[in-house]
């Protein structure tokens, strides 16, 4: 099954503050998309090879027609969405059809939302370009039972699990298959990361942030040192993890205004 990551949706409480924050850290222009039902509820960030969508969290009891997630979630585009639907319906797996976006929303066993769209009909898929100011690297999904979630992705979304490769000097990271798994789209660990919450991870590695809890998006930039300086110049607390979990990838972590953990990294050759 051919698949791509088309969009990352990030939940926020204060749209204005979040727009200013992401515009500052990524140096992009913000595109506002308005439609009949969510005119002031979502913003799309340009400048990279996929869409970043900021969506405003609401009281679900008063907006029962809106499916929300307090966690960041991906939109995956597949070349055979009909086959996936047949597999889901065969085993009575619940999903919701979004008429507006012509997409399918479901939850995997870890209860993370996943949006599915058709690869051929997606007008939002952007090819990786040299002039992008940032690129998608991965989205990390926290799952209670890693193997159960992996089996779901494999069985129903027809995705092939990859192999996690450790750097020469691995940090204090548990990369056992029941703790960490990957569905990769290249040989650079890009794609979907699935991990189980590791409560002592930040303590063991002397990090401010714990990227194994709550999931996070990860973006790749061309100059990580310049990026770190930009964060520090605005007194944004940053964990400079350096190369510790993936070969030749310098990683940093920080919080956005809604307490979402964000990763930014650079390929170091």
C-alpha positions, 0 to 999 in steps of 0.5 A, a space after each residue: 500500500 502506498 501512503 504519505 503523510 498529508 497533514 498534521 493537525 495540532 490542537 490549540 486553545 488560543 489561536 492568535 497566540 499559536 499563530 504568532 508562535 508558529 509564525 515566529 519559530 518557522 518564519 512562515 506566512 499563515 494561510 487562513 481557510 474559511 468555510 461555512 462551519 469553522 470560519 474562525 476555528 482552524 488555520 493552516 501553516 505554509 512553508 513546508 512540504 505538508 500542511 500544519 493545521 492548528 485547530 481550536 479546541 471546543 467543548 465537545 458536549 456543545 459541539 457534538 458534530 465536531 470530532 476533536 482530539 487533545 493530541 496531535 494527529 496525522 492525515 494519511 493519504 492512501 492509494 487504495 482507500 476503498 480497500 481500507 474501508 472494506 477491511 474496516 467494515 469486514 471486522 466492524 471497525 467504527 469510523 466516521 466519514 467527513 463529508 466536507 473533507 471527504 475523509 475517514 476518521 478512526 481511532 487506533 487501539 491507542 485511541 489516537 485519531 487518524 484521518 485517512 484520505 485518498 492519495 489520488 484525490 488529495 490536492 494538499 500533498 506537496 512534493 519535497 522541495 529544496 526551497 522549503 523552510 522546513 519539512 515533515 520528518 515524523 509524527 509520534 503517537 503515544 500508544 498504551 500497547 505498542 504491538 496492538 497499535 502496530 498490528 492495527 496499522 498493519 492489518 487495516 491500513 496495510 502499512 509495513 512496519 520498519 526497523 528502528 536503527 540506533 545511532 552509534 551512541 544511543 541515549 538512554 532510550 528503550 528501542 525494544 519493539 514493545 516500546 517503540 515502533 516505526 512505519 517509515 517512508 524513507 531510510 531516515 526514520 521519517 514517517 510514523 513513530 509509535 511508542 509507549 509512555 516512558 515515565 522516567 525518560 526525561 529523568 534518565 536523559 536529563 531532558 526538560 521535556 519527555 517526548 514519549 508522553 502525549 505524542 508530538 510532530 517533528 519537523 526538519 530544518 536546515 540549520 538547527 543551531 540557528 533554530 536553537 538560538 531563535 528559541 533561546 533568544 525568546 526565553 523558550 525552554 528547549 531540550 537540546 537532545 543532540 544526536 541520541 535516538 536516530 543516526 545523524 539526526 540532531 533533535 530538540 524539543 520544546 512546548 507550544 503555547 498549548 503545552 504540545 511538545 514539538 520536535 525540530 531536528 536536522 540531518 547531520 552528515 
